[in-house]
Each structure stands twice: as structure tokens, then as C-alpha cells.
Amino acid sequence: MQQTRSEKYAGFPRKVRYVPVPGPLLGPLLEQIDDLAELKCTLRLIAMLHQKRGFPRFVSLGELQADGTLVRSLPDGDGTAAQKIERAMASAVRRGAVAVVSVEQNGVRQQLFALNTETDRAAMDRMSGESDADSTTPVEEPWQEPEGKPNIFALYEQNIGMLSPMIADELREAEDLYPEEWLRDAIRESVGQNKRSWRYIASILERWEREGRGNGKPGRYPKKTRRY
């Protein structure tokens, strides 16, 4: 049953999934943002980015405009939901919280958004020079919040500690290198050994890659090729 805006939220469950949010968004940027649609679009962008895999991670304008949660959350005002989202994202870009790149695919240009971090800015600058983005451009279809087990960011916060931007970047890179099962089991092993740190988790993953895991054969997961 869908919750209406007037209903009181029942509270967060014990194993609620967390999404890392840049500190300035809850500090100086929060003081500056005076448009509710801009704030909601920025927060929803962060949630969607953290469910993406690979690198660089970005969300297209079409994905945002097709997101039911975002559309339903927008305040009443002039224009359609798609127009409100486009204006709100333009405001977020002007404010400097969000980075944008325009790419062309099959003769159609579209905007891709990411957080305005140094790493993502560099990646988007490279993308802007490419003539065809068909290998990275997302399909614009309704985006649904995944259910079930927590993602790797939430799992880290629930078992190891709060995420810093540096640790979040390490986790993203580890997701590209290792299968999800390895990441989850490495966190579980670090908890069992009472050595709750990313350094210890990374050492477990590197040992499994070097010495093998399960079948005893060394080597990284076959689909993962980048090293950090």
C-alpha cells in the first residue's frame, strides 16, 4: 500500500540501508538551497548513483524524469514534473553540487548527471570529448529502489563504521574488481576477527585474489580487470 504524504512514517527498520551523503550537503549547501525541488532532486540523484555499478557512475535526465518516487515527491508548481526536474537539476549544477555532461547517442543529445567530485568531473570531461557514448549511456526506463539485502555501502556502515568519501571511493573501486560475494564475505570475516577496518578488508580481498578462494586457485574474479 502506497503511503500518502499525510501519513506518519512507521520508523526505520533495524537493518535499514544507508546511503552516504557528502558532508557539505548537510552543512553549507543545506543553508544555501532554498528550492525544495532542487534539494529533493539532488538527494534522489545521490540515492540513484549509489545503486549504479561500474565507473563512471551517472544518471541521465531521462532516468530522473522517469523516477516515480521523485515525480511524486515534487511540490506543486508551474509546469510538468519533467520540467520541474529539468529546472531543479539546472539549479543544482549552477550551485556546484552536481556536475553535468551532454553526450550524443544515435543523433540524440542527453544530459548525464553526477556529483561534482574531482574524480567524476575528470571522467565527465573525458566523456564530453567522445563522439559516441553508446557503451555507457543508460537506458531511460523507470528506476526502482532495490529491495532485499543492503548494498555494500550500507553493509560497511552497519558492520564496520561510518563512511568517509575516501572509503566510499575505495568501495566503488572494489566493486569493479571483485564479485559482490567476496566483498560481503570479507566484511563478515573482518567482523569475526574483530578487525573492523577497510585496510583489513582490502588485505583479505588481495589475499583471496593472490592465493585463491574456495577452489584454491589464485587469480581475480574473471570479469574484474582494474586494480586500485
Biotite code that builds the C-alpha atoms (Angstrom):
import biotite.structure as struc

atoms = struc.array([
    struc.Atom([0.000, 0.000, 0.000], chain_id="A", res_id=1, res_name="MET", atom_name="CA", element="C"),
    struc.Atom([1.440, 3.342, -1.015], chain_id="A", res_id=2, res_name="GLN", atom_name="CA", element="C"),
    struc.Atom([1.970, 5.825, 1.780], chain_id="A", res_id=3, res_name="GLN", atom_name="CA", element="C"),
    struc.Atom([0.382, 9.231, 1.341], chain_id="A", res_id=4, res_name="THR", atom_name="CA", element="C"),
    struc.Atom([2.171, 12.455, 2.222], chain_id="A", res_id=5, res_name="ARG", atom_name="CA", element="C"),
    struc.Atom([-0.067, 12.983, 5.264], chain_id="A", res_id=6, res_name="SER", atom_name="CA", element="C"),
    struc.Atom([0.622, 9.576, 6.831], chain_id="A", res_id=7, res_name="GLU", atom_name="CA", element="C"),
    struc.Atom([3.173, 9.273, 9.618], chain_id="A", res_id=8, res_name="LYS", atom_name="CA", element="C"),
    struc.Atom([6.213, 7.192, 8.716], chain_id="A", res_id=9, res_name="TYR", atom_name="CA", element="C"),
    struc.Atom([6.398, 3.981, 10.747], chain_id="A", res_id=10, res_name="ALA", atom_name="CA", element="C"),
    struc.Atom([10.090, 4.405, 11.525], chain_id="A", res_id=11, res_name="GLY", atom_name="CA", element="C"),
    struc.Atom([13.312, 2.926, 10.159], chain_id="A", res_id=12, res_name="PHE", atom_name="CA", element="C"),
    struc.Atom([13.738, -0.852, 10.419], chain_id="A", res_id=13, res_name="PRO", atom_name="CA", element="C"),
    struc.Atom([16.677, -2.321, 12.320], chain_id="A", res_id=14, res_name="ARG", atom_name="CA", element="C"),
    struc.Atom([18.611, -3.189, 9.152], chain_id="A", res_id=15, res_name="LYS", atom_name="CA", element="C"),
    struc.Atom([17.808, -0.005, 7.251], chain_id="A", res_id=16, res_name="VAL", atom_name="CA", element="C"),
    struc.Atom([20.010, 0.617, 4.203], chain_id="A", res_id=17, res_name="ARG", atom_name="CA", element="C"),
    struc.Atom([22.174, 3.735, 4.389], chain_id="A", res_id=18, res_name="TYR", atom_name="CA", element="C"),
    struc.Atom([23.254, 5.939, 1.502], chain_id="A", res_id=19, res_name="VAL", atom_name="CA", element="C"),
    struc.Atom([26.415, 8.037, 2.003], chain_id="A", res_id=20, res_name="PRO", atom_name="CA", element="C"),
    struc.Atom([25.764, 11.776, 1.575], chain_id="A", res_id=21, res_name="VAL", atom_name="CA", element="C"),
    struc.Atom([28.575, 14.338, 1.149], chain_id="A", res_id=22, res_name="PRO", atom_name="CA", element="C"),
    struc.Atom([29.004, 16.311, 4.355], chain_id="A", res_id=23, res_name="GLY", atom_name="CA", element="C"),
    struc.Atom([28.728, 19.787, 2.744], chain_id="A", res_id=24, res_name="PRO", atom_name="CA", element="C"),
    struc.Atom([25.238, 18.923, 1.505], chain_id="A", res_id=25, res_name="LEU", atom_name="CA", element="C"),
    struc.Atom([24.144, 18.705, 5.132], chain_id="A", res_id=26, res_name="LEU", atom_name="CA", element="C"),
    struc.Atom([26.043, 21.843, 6.079], chain_id="A", res_id=27, res_name="GLY", atom_name="CA", element="C"),
    struc.Atom([26.811, 24.935, 3.979], chain_id="A", res_id=28, res_name="PRO", atom_name="CA", element="C"),
    struc.Atom([24.867, 23.721, 0.932], chain_id="A", res_id=29, res_name="LEU", atom_name="CA", element="C"),
    struc.Atom([21.823, 22.996, 3.070], chain_id="A", res_id=30, res_name="LEU", atom_name="CA", element="C"),
    struc.Atom([21.879, 26.608, 4.197], chain_id="A", res_id=31, res_name="GLU", atom_name="CA", element="C"),
    struc.Atom([22.054, 27.842, 0.598], chain_id="A", res_id=32, res_name="GLN", atom_name="CA", element="C"),
    struc.Atom([19.454, 25.643, -1.099], chain_id="A", res_id=33, res_name="ILE", atom_name="CA", element="C"),
    struc.Atom([16.118, 27.425, -0.891], chain_id="A", res_id=34, res_name="ASP", atom_name="CA", element="C"),
    struc.Atom([14.260, 25.435, -3.544], chain_id="A", res_id=35, res_name="ASP", atom_name="CA", element="C"),
    struc.Atom([12.592, 22.228, -2.334], chain_id="A", res_id=36, res_name="LEU", atom_name="CA", element="C"),
    struc.Atom([12.587, 20.637, -5.788], chain_id="A", res_id=37, res_name="ALA", atom_name="CA", element="C"),
    struc.Atom([16.331, 21.204, -6.138], chain_id="A", res_id=38, res_name="GLU", atom_name="CA", element="C"),
    struc.Atom([17.001, 19.623, -2.746], chain_id="A", res_id=39, res_name="LEU", atom_name="CA", element="C"),
    struc.Atom([14.802, 16.602, -3.493], chain_id="A", res_id=40, res_name="LYS", atom_name="CA", element="C"),
    struc.Atom([16.334, 16.094, -6.943], chain_id="A", res_id=41, res_name="CYS", atom_name="CA", element="C"),
    struc.Atom([19.854, 16.293, -5.504], chain_id="A", res_id=42, res_name="THR", atom_name="CA", element="C"),
    struc.Atom([19.084, 13.758, -2.771], chain_id="A", res_id=43, res_name="LEU", atom_name="CA", element="C"),
    struc.Atom([17.366, 11.402, -5.186], chain_id="A", res_id=44, res_name="ARG", atom_name="CA", element="C"),
    struc.Atom([20.314, 11.675, -7.574], chain_id="A", res_id=45, res_name="LEU", atom_name="CA", element="C"),
    struc.Atom([22.641, 10.580, -4.762], chain_id="A", res_id=46, res_name="ILE", atom_name="CA", element="C"),
    struc.Atom([20.427, 7.573, -3.981], chain_id="A", res_id=47, res_name="ALA", atom_name="CA", element="C"),
    struc.Atom([20.321, 6.521, -7.633], chain_id="A", res_id=48, res_name="MET", atom_name="CA", element="C"),
    struc.Atom([24.069, 6.980, -8.126], chain_id="A", res_id=49, res_name="LEU", atom_name="CA", element="C"),
    struc.Atom([24.849, 4.676, -5.218], chain_id="A", res_id=50, res_name="HIS", atom_name="CA", element="C"),
    struc.Atom([22.880, 1.873, -6.851], chain_id="A", res_id=51, res_name="GLN", atom_name="CA", element="C"),
    struc.Atom([24.855, 2.148, -10.079], chain_id="A", res_id=52, res_name="LYS", atom_name="CA", element="C"),
    struc.Atom([27.737, -0.186, -10.828], chain_id="A", res_id=53, res_name="ARG", atom_name="CA", element="C"),
    struc.Atom([30.953, 0.443, -12.692], chain_id="A", res_id=54, res_name="GLY", atom_name="CA", element="C"),
    struc.Atom([32.714, 3.731, -13.322], chain_id="A", res_id=55, res_name="PHE", atom_name="CA", element="C"),
    struc.Atom([31.952, 6.474, -14.042], chain_id="A", res_id=56, res_name="PRO", atom_name="CA", element="C"),
    struc.Atom([28.527, 6.494, -12.399], chain_id="A", res_id=57, res_name="ARG", atom_name="CA", element="C"),
    struc.Atom([25.950, 8.920, -13.637], chain_id="A", res_id=58, res_name="PHE", atom_name="CA", element="C"),
    struc.Atom([22.193, 9.313, -14.002], chain_id="A", res_id=59, res_name="VAL", atom_name="CA", element="C"),
    struc.Atom([20.552, 10.676, -17.113], chain_id="A", res_id=60, res_name="SER", atom_name="CA", element="C"),
    struc.Atom([17.927, 13.402, -17.111], chain_id="A", res_id=61, res_name="LEU", atom_name="CA", element="C"),
    struc.Atom([15.534, 10.859, -18.586], chain_id="A", res_id=62, res_name="GLY", atom_name="CA", element="C"),
    struc.Atom([16.084, 8.471, -15.679], chain_id="A", res_id=63, res_name="GLU", atom_name="CA", element="C"),
    struc.Atom([15.338, 11.212, -13.192], chain_id="A", res_id=64, res_name="LEU", atom_name="CA", element="C"),
    struc.Atom([12.211, 12.245, -15.074], chain_id="A", res_id=65, res_name="GLN", atom_name="CA", element="C"),
    struc.Atom([11.036, 8.619, -15.176], chain_id="A", res_id=66, res_name="ALA", atom_name="CA", element="C"),
    struc.Atom([11.601, 8.016, -11.462], chain_id="A", res_id=67, res_name="ASP", atom_name="CA", element="C"),
    struc.Atom([8.218, 7.594, -9.804], chain_id="A", res_id=68, res_name="GLY", atom_name="CA", element="C"),
    struc.Atom([9.418, 8.385, -6.289], chain_id="A", res_id=69, res_name="THR", atom_name="CA", element="C"),
    struc.Atom([10.960, 11.668, -7.407], chain_id="A", res_id=70, res_name="LEU", atom_name="CA", element="C"),
    struc.Atom([7.969, 12.660, -9.509], chain_id="A", res_id=71, res_name="VAL", atom_name="CA", element="C"),
    struc.Atom([5.516, 12.007, -6.656], chain_id="A", res_id=72, res_name="ARG", atom_name="CA", element="C"),
    struc.Atom([7.674, 13.915, -4.168], chain_id="A", res_id=73, res_name="SER", atom_name="CA", element="C"),
    struc.Atom([7.842, 17.184, -6.082], chain_id="A", res_id=74, res_name="LEU", atom_name="CA", element="C"),
    struc.Atom([5.929, 20.165, -4.700], chain_id="A", res_id=75, res_name="PRO", atom_name="CA", element="C"),
    struc.Atom([3.084, 21.663, -6.689], chain_id="A", res_id=76, res_name="ASP", atom_name="CA", element="C"),
    struc.Atom([4.086, 24.396, -9.087], chain_id="A", res_id=77, res_name="GLY", atom_name="CA", element="C"),
    struc.Atom([4.246, 25.540, -12.666], chain_id="A", res_id=78, res_name="ASP", atom_name="CA", element="C"),
    struc.Atom([4.898, 23.036, -15.397], chain_id="A", res_id=79, res_name="GLY", atom_name="CA", element="C"),
    struc.Atom([5.027, 19.283, -15.671], chain_id="A", res_id=80, res_name="THR", atom_name="CA", element="C"),
    struc.Atom([7.092, 17.030, -13.420], chain_id="A", res_id=81, res_name="ALA", atom_name="CA", element="C"),
    struc.Atom([9.652, 16.626, -16.213], chain_id="A", res_id=82, res_name="ALA", atom_name="CA", element="C"),
    struc.Atom([10.022, 20.398, -16.487], chain_id="A", res_id=83, res_name="GLN", atom_name="CA", element="C"),
    struc.Atom([10.358, 20.795, -12.710], chain_id="A", res_id=84, res_name="LYS", atom_name="CA", element="C"),
    struc.Atom([13.100, 18.165, -12.617], chain_id="A", res_id=85, res_name="ILE", atom_name="CA", element="C"),
    struc.Atom([14.973, 19.764, -15.512], chain_id="A", res_id=86, res_name="GLU", atom_name="CA", element="C"),
    struc.Atom([14.849, 23.181, -13.810], chain_id="A", res_id=87, res_name="ARG", atom_name="CA", element="C"),
    struc.Atom([15.852, 21.748, -10.441], chain_id="A", res_id=88, res_name="ALA", atom_name="CA", element="C"),
    struc.Atom([18.845, 19.924, -11.897], chain_id="A", res_id=89, res_name="MET", atom_name="CA", element="C"),
    struc.Atom([19.941, 23.072, -13.727], chain_id="A", res_id=90, res_name="ALA", atom_name="CA", element="C"),
    struc.Atom([19.861, 24.886, -10.364], chain_id="A", res_id=91, res_name="SER", atom_name="CA", element="C"),
    struc.Atom([21.905, 22.118, -8.716], chain_id="A", res_id=92, res_name="ALA", atom_name="CA", element="C"),
    struc.Atom([24.500, 22.391, -11.482], chain_id="A", res_id=93, res_name="VAL", atom_name="CA", element="C"),
    struc.Atom([24.700, 26.180, -11.141], chain_id="A", res_id=94, res_name="ARG", atom_name="CA", element="C"),
    struc.Atom([25.118, 25.793, -7.388], chain_id="A", res_id=95, res_name="ARG", atom_name="CA", element="C"),
    struc.Atom([28.069, 23.467, -7.925], chain_id="A", res_id=96, res_name="GLY", atom_name="CA", element="C"),
    struc.Atom([26.713, 20.410, -6.116], chain_id="A", res_id=97, res_name="ALA", atom_name="CA", element="C"),
    struc.Atom([26.105, 18.467, -9.330], chain_id="A", res_id=98, res_name="VAL", atom_name="CA", element="C"),
    struc.Atom([28.190, 18.043, -12.476], chain_id="A", res_id=99, res_name="ALA", atom_name="CA", element="C"),
    struc.Atom([26.647, 17.557, -15.907], chain_id="A", res_id=100, res_name="VAL", atom_name="CA", element="C"),
    struc.Atom([27.846, 16.449, -19.300], chain_id="A", res_id=101, res_name="VAL", atom_name="CA", element="C"),
    struc.Atom([25.929, 16.408, -22.587], chain_id="A", res_id=102, res_name="SER", atom_name="CA", element="C"),
    struc.Atom([26.525, 13.368, -24.784], chain_id="A", res_id=103, res_name="VAL", atom_name="CA", element="C"),
    struc.Atom([25.138, 12.239, -28.103], chain_id="A", res_id=104, res_name="GLU", atom_name="CA", element="C"),
    struc.Atom([23.777, 8.792, -28.861], chain_id="A", res_id=105, res_name="GLN", atom_name="CA", element="C"),
    struc.Atom([22.229, 7.870, -32.166], chain_id="A", res_id=106, res_name="ASN", atom_name="CA", element="C"),
    struc.Atom([21.864, 11.535, -33.067], chain_id="A", res_id=107, res_name="GLY", atom_name="CA", element="C"),
    struc.Atom([20.092, 12.415, -29.795], chain_id="A", res_id=108, res_name="VAL", atom_name="CA", element="C"),
    struc.Atom([21.744, 14.542, -27.114], chain_id="A", res_id=109, res_name="ARG", atom_name="CA", element="C"),
    struc.Atom([21.037, 13.961, -23.461], chain_id="A", res_id=110, res_name="GLN", atom_name="CA", element="C"),
    struc.Atom([22.344, 15.192, -20.136], chain_id="A", res_id=111, res_name="GLN", atom_name="CA", element="C"),
    struc.Atom([24.124, 12.950, -17.652], chain_id="A", res_id=112, res_name="LEU", atom_name="CA", element="C"),
    struc.Atom([24.497, 13.986, -14.010], chain_id="A", res_id=113, res_name="PHE", atom_name="CA", element="C"),
    struc.Atom([26.944, 13.028, -11.266], chain_id="A", res_id=114, res_name="ALA", atom_name="CA", element="C"),
    struc.Atom([28.089, 14.554, -8.006], chain_id="A", res_id=115, res_name="LEU", atom_name="CA", element="C"),
    struc.Atom([30.560, 17.362, -8.555], chain_id="A", res_id=116, res_name="ASN", atom_name="CA", element="C"),
    struc.Atom([33.593, 15.490, -7.228], chain_id="A", res_id=117, res_name="THR", atom_name="CA", element="C"),
    struc.Atom([37.064, 15.807, -8.691], chain_id="A", res_id=118, res_name="GLU", atom_name="CA", element="C"),
    struc.Atom([37.027, 12.194, -9.907], chain_id="A", res_id=119, res_name="THR", atom_name="CA", element="C"),
    struc.Atom([33.622, 12.425, -11.573], chain_id="A", res_id=120, res_name="ASP", atom_name="CA", element="C"),
    struc.Atom([34.418, 15.812, -13.139], chain_id="A", res_id=121, res_name="ARG", atom_name="CA", element="C"),
    struc.Atom([37.503, 14.321, -14.774], chain_id="A", res_id=122, res_name="ALA", atom_name="CA", element="C"),
    struc.Atom([35.530, 11.319, -16.034], chain_id="A", res_id=123, res_name="ALA", atom_name="CA", element="C"),
    struc.Atom([32.782, 13.515, -17.446], chain_id="A", res_id=124, res_name="MET", atom_name="CA", element="C"),
    struc.Atom([35.318, 15.780, -19.127], chain_id="A", res_id=125, res_name="ASP", atom_name="CA", element="C"),
    struc.Atom([36.657, 12.717, -20.932], chain_id="A", res_id=126, res_name="ARG", atom_name="CA", element="C"),
    struc.Atom([33.141, 11.668, -21.900], chain_id="A", res_id=127, res_name="MET", atom_name="CA", element="C"),
    struc.Atom([32.347, 15.082, -23.320], chain_id="A", res_id=128, res_name="SER", atom_name="CA", element="C"),
    struc.Atom([35.119, 14.603, -25.859], chain_id="A", res_id=129, res_name="GLY", atom_name="CA", element="C"),
    struc.Atom([33.780, 11.294, -27.097], chain_id="A", res_id=130, res_name="GLU", atom_name="CA", element="C"),
    struc.Atom([31.635, 11.275, -30.213], chain_id="A", res_id=131, res_name="SER", atom_name="CA", element="C"),
    struc.Atom([29.580, 8.245, -29.234], chain_id="A", res_id=132, res_name="ASP", atom_name="CA", element="C"),
    struc.Atom([28.556, 7.301, -25.705], chain_id="A", res_id=133, res_name="ALA", atom_name="CA", element="C"),
    struc.Atom([26.581, 4.185, -26.594], chain_id="A", res_id=134, res_name="ASP", atom_name="CA", element="C"),
    struc.Atom([28.695, 1.979, -24.343], chain_id="A", res_id=135, res_name="SER", atom_name="CA", element="C"),
    struc.Atom([27.913, 3.980, -21.213], chain_id="A", res_id=136, res_name="THR", atom_name="CA", element="C"),
    struc.Atom([24.627, 5.794, -21.782], chain_id="A", res_id=137, res_name="THR", atom_name="CA", element="C"),
    struc.Atom([21.908, 4.337, -19.522], chain_id="A", res_id=138, res_name="PRO", atom_name="CA", element="C"),
    struc.Atom([18.547, 3.125, -20.694], chain_id="A", res_id=139, res_name="VAL", atom_name="CA", element="C"),
    struc.Atom([15.868, 5.619, -19.743], chain_id="A", res_id=140, res_name="GLU", atom_name="CA", element="C"),
    struc.Atom([13.289, 3.486, -18.010], chain_id="A", res_id=141, res_name="GLU", atom_name="CA", element="C"),
    struc.Atom([11.564, 3.802, -14.639], chain_id="A", res_id=142, res_name="PRO", atom_name="CA", element="C"),
    struc.Atom([14.089, 3.335, -11.850], chain_id="A", res_id=143, res_name="TRP", atom_name="CA", element="C"),
    struc.Atom([13.001, 1.293, -8.868], chain_id="A", res_id=144, res_name="GLN", atom_name="CA", element="C"),
    struc.Atom([14.572, 1.281, -5.424], chain_id="A", res_id=145, res_name="GLU", atom_name="CA", element="C"),
    struc.Atom([16.088, -2.182, -4.957], chain_id="A", res_id=146, res_name="PRO", atom_name="CA", element="C"),
    struc.Atom([14.737, -4.269, -2.117], chain_id="A", res_id=147, res_name="GLU", atom_name="CA", element="C"),
    struc.Atom([16.214, -7.045, -0.060], chain_id="A", res_id=148, res_name="GLY", atom_name="CA", element="C"),
    struc.Atom([19.809, -7.235, 1.097], chain_id="A", res_id=149, res_name="LYS", atom_name="CA", element="C"),
    struc.Atom([21.673, -3.970, 1.761], chain_id="A", res_id=150, res_name="PRO", atom_name="CA", element="C"),
    struc.Atom([24.203, -2.679, -0.736], chain_id="A", res_id=151, res_name="ASN", atom_name="CA", element="C"),
    struc.Atom([27.897, -2.733, 0.036], chain_id="A", res_id=152, res_name="ILE", atom_name="CA", element="C"),
    struc.Atom([27.899, 0.836, 1.394], chain_id="A", res_id=153, res_name="PHE", atom_name="CA", element="C"),
    struc.Atom([25.131, 0.071, 3.880], chain_id="A", res_id=154, res_name="ALA", atom_name="CA", element="C"),
    struc.Atom([26.792, -3.221, 4.808], chain_id="A", res_id=155, res_name="LEU", atom_name="CA", element="C"),
    struc.Atom([30.026, -1.393, 5.601], chain_id="A", res_id=156, res_name="TYR", atom_name="CA", element="C"),
    struc.Atom([28.295, 1.201, 7.778], chain_id="A", res_id=157, res_name="GLU", atom_name="CA", element="C"),
    struc.Atom([26.255, -1.430, 9.600], chain_id="A", res_id=158, res_name="GLN", atom_name="CA", element="C"),
    struc.Atom([29.281, -3.591, 10.432], chain_id="A", res_id=159, res_name="ASN", atom_name="CA", element="C"),
    struc.Atom([32.474, -1.529, 10.216], chain_id="A", res_id=160, res_name="ILE", atom_name="CA", element="C"),
    struc.Atom([31.800, 2.177, 10.723], chain_id="A", res_id=161, res_name="GLY", atom_name="CA", element="C"),
    struc.Atom([30.779, 5.440, 9.112], chain_id="A", res_id=162, res_name="MET", atom_name="CA", element="C"),
    struc.Atom([31.768, 6.003, 5.505], chain_id="A", res_id=163, res_name="LEU", atom_name="CA", element="C"),
    struc.Atom([34.207, 8.725, 4.586], chain_id="A", res_id=164, res_name="SER", atom_name="CA", element="C"),
    struc.Atom([34.461, 9.959, 0.968], chain_id="A", res_id=165, res_name="PRO", atom_name="CA", element="C"),
    struc.Atom([37.803, 8.146, 0.632], chain_id="A", res_id=166, res_name="MET", atom_name="CA", element="C"),
    struc.Atom([36.390, 4.830, 1.871], chain_id="A", res_id=167, res_name="ILE", atom_name="CA", element="C"),
    struc.Atom([33.355, 5.236, -0.408], chain_id="A", res_id=168, res_name="ALA", atom_name="CA", element="C"),
    struc.Atom([35.717, 5.606, -3.379], chain_id="A", res_id=169, res_name="ASP", atom_name="CA", element="C"),
    struc.Atom([37.639, 2.509, -2.266], chain_id="A", res_id=170, res_name="GLU", atom_name="CA", element="C"),
    struc.Atom([34.399, 0.526, -2.054], chain_id="A", res_id=171, res_name="LEU", atom_name="CA", element="C"),
    struc.Atom([33.365, 1.633, -5.548], chain_id="A", res_id=172, res_name="ARG", atom_name="CA", element="C"),
    struc.Atom([36.681, 0.512, -6.972], chain_id="A", res_id=173, res_name="GLU", atom_name="CA", element="C"),
    struc.Atom([36.497, -2.772, -5.059], chain_id="A", res_id=174, res_name="ALA", atom_name="CA", element="C"),
    struc.Atom([33.057, -3.406, -6.575], chain_id="A", res_id=175, res_name="GLU", atom_name="CA", element="C"),
    struc.Atom([34.689, -3.161, -10.005], chain_id="A", res_id=176, res_name="ASP", atom_name="CA", element="C"),
    struc.Atom([37.449, -5.571, -9.018], chain_id="A", res_id=177, res_name="LEU", atom_name="CA", element="C"),
    struc.Atom([35.738, -8.284, -7.010], chain_id="A", res_id=178, res_name="TYR", atom_name="CA", element="C"),
    struc.Atom([32.411, -10.151, -7.017], chain_id="A", res_id=179, res_name="PRO", atom_name="CA", element="C"),
    struc.Atom([29.844, -8.958, -4.511], chain_id="A", res_id=180, res_name="GLU", atom_name="CA", element="C"),
    struc.Atom([30.072, -12.249, -2.613], chain_id="A", res_id=181, res_name="GLU", atom_name="CA", element="C"),
    struc.Atom([33.773, -11.630, -1.924], chain_id="A", res_id=182, res_name="TRP", atom_name="CA", element="C"),
    struc.Atom([33.087, -8.135, -0.581], chain_id="A", res_id=183, res_name="LEU", atom_name="CA", element="C"),
    struc.Atom([30.340, -9.351, 1.719], chain_id="A", res_id=184, res_name="ARG", atom_name="CA", element="C"),
    struc.Atom([32.366, -12.297, 2.978], chain_id="A", res_id=185, res_name="ASP", atom_name="CA", element="C"),
    struc.Atom([35.463, -10.141, 3.535], chain_id="A", res_id=186, res_name="ALA", atom_name="CA", element="C"),
    struc.Atom([33.409, -7.755, 5.684], chain_id="A", res_id=187, res_name="ILE", atom_name="CA", element="C"),
    struc.Atom([31.955, -10.726, 7.543], chain_id="A", res_id=188, res_name="ARG", atom_name="CA", element="C"),
    struc.Atom([35.448, -12.127, 8.176], chain_id="A", res_id=189, res_name="GLU", atom_name="CA", element="C"),
    struc.Atom([36.754, -8.780, 9.437], chain_id="A", res_id=190, res_name="SER", atom_name="CA", element="C"),
    struc.Atom([33.862, -8.637, 11.906], chain_id="A", res_id=191, res_name="VAL", atom_name="CA", element="C"),
    struc.Atom([34.548, -12.199, 13.038], chain_id="A", res_id=192, res_name="GLY", atom_name="CA", element="C"),
    struc.Atom([38.204, -11.329, 13.638], chain_id="A", res_id=193, res_name="GLN", atom_name="CA", element="C"),
    struc.Atom([37.184, -8.082, 15.380], chain_id="A", res_id=194, res_name="ASN", atom_name="CA", element="C"),
    struc.Atom([39.366, -6.107, 12.967], chain_id="A", res_id=195, res_name="LYS", atom_name="CA", element="C"),
    struc.Atom([36.845, -3.622, 11.662], chain_id="A", res_id=196, res_name="ARG", atom_name="CA", element="C"),
    struc.Atom([38.738, -1.519, 9.156], chain_id="A", res_id=197, res_name="SER", atom_name="CA", element="C"),
    struc.Atom([38.821, -1.074, 5.409], chain_id="A", res_id=198, res_name="TRP", atom_name="CA", element="C"),
    struc.Atom([42.554, -1.826, 5.417], chain_id="A", res_id=199, res_name="ARG", atom_name="CA", element="C"),
    struc.Atom([41.924, -5.274, 6.872], chain_id="A", res_id=200, res_name="TYR", atom_name="CA", element="C"),
    struc.Atom([39.058, -5.948, 4.435], chain_id="A", res_id=201, res_name="ILE", atom_name="CA", element="C"),
    struc.Atom([41.246, -4.915, 1.487], chain_id="A", res_id=202, res_name="ALA", atom_name="CA", element="C"),
    struc.Atom([44.022, -7.244, 2.696], chain_id="A", res_id=203, res_name="SER", atom_name="CA", element="C"),
    struc.Atom([41.545, -10.151, 2.754], chain_id="A", res_id=204, res_name="ILE", atom_name="CA", element="C"),
    struc.Atom([40.443, -9.418, -0.817], chain_id="A", res_id=205, res_name="LEU", atom_name="CA", element="C"),
    struc.Atom([44.022, -9.112, -2.030], chain_id="A", res_id=206, res_name="GLU", atom_name="CA", element="C"),
    struc.Atom([44.928, -12.413, -0.349], chain_id="A", res_id=207, res_name="ARG", atom_name="CA", element="C"),
    struc.Atom([41.990, -14.190, -1.963], chain_id="A", res_id=208, res_name="TRP", atom_name="CA", element="C"),
    struc.Atom([42.972, -12.739, -5.317], chain_id="A", res_id=209, res_name="GLU", atom_name="CA", element="C"),
    struc.Atom([46.586, -13.808, -4.858], chain_id="A", res_id=210, res_name="ARG", atom_name="CA", element="C"),
    struc.Atom([46.116, -17.219, -3.225], chain_id="A", res_id=211, res_name="GLU", atom_name="CA", element="C"),
    struc.Atom([42.661, -18.175, -4.395], chain_id="A", res_id=212, res_name="GLY", atom_name="CA", element="C"),
    struc.Atom([39.433, -18.612, -2.548], chain_id="A", res_id=213, res_name="ARG", atom_name="CA", element="C"),
    struc.Atom([37.149, -21.612, -2.322], chain_id="A", res_id=214, res_name="GLY", atom_name="CA", element="C"),
    struc.Atom([38.670, -23.649, -5.146], chain_id="A", res_id=215, res_name="ASN", atom_name="CA", element="C"),
    struc.Atom([42.213, -22.757, -4.119], chain_id="A", res_id=216, res_name="GLY", atom_name="CA", element="C"),
    struc.Atom([43.088, -21.267, -7.485], chain_id="A", res_id=217, res_name="LYS", atom_name="CA", element="C"),
    struc.Atom([44.752, -17.863, -7.468], chain_id="A", res_id=218, res_name="PRO", atom_name="CA", element="C"),
    struc.Atom([43.552, -15.030, -9.664], chain_id="A", res_id=219, res_name="GLY", atom_name="CA", element="C"),
    struc.Atom([40.957, -12.331, -9.597], chain_id="A", res_id=220, res_name="ARG", atom_name="CA", element="C"),
    struc.Atom([37.337, -12.780, -10.445], chain_id="A", res_id=221, res_name="TYR", atom_name="CA", element="C"),
    struc.Atom([37.344, -13.142, -14.252], chain_id="A", res_id=222, res_name="PRO", atom_name="CA", element="C"),
    struc.Atom([35.088, -10.164, -15.002], chain_id="A", res_id=223, res_name="LYS", atom_name="CA", element="C"),
    struc.Atom([37.121, -7.743, -12.884], chain_id="A", res_id=224, res_name="LYS", atom_name="CA", element="C"),
    struc.Atom([40.206, -6.314, -14.537], chain_id="A", res_id=225, res_name="THR", atom_name="CA", element="C"),
    struc.Atom([41.117, -2.939, -12.959], chain_id="A", res_id=226, res_name="ARG", atom_name="CA", element="C"),
    struc.Atom([43.413, -2.627, -9.966], chain_id="A", res_id=227, res_name="ARG", atom_name="CA", element="C"),
    struc.Atom([43.468, 0.117, -7.361], chain_id="A", res_id=228, res_name="TYR", atom_name="CA", element="C"),
])
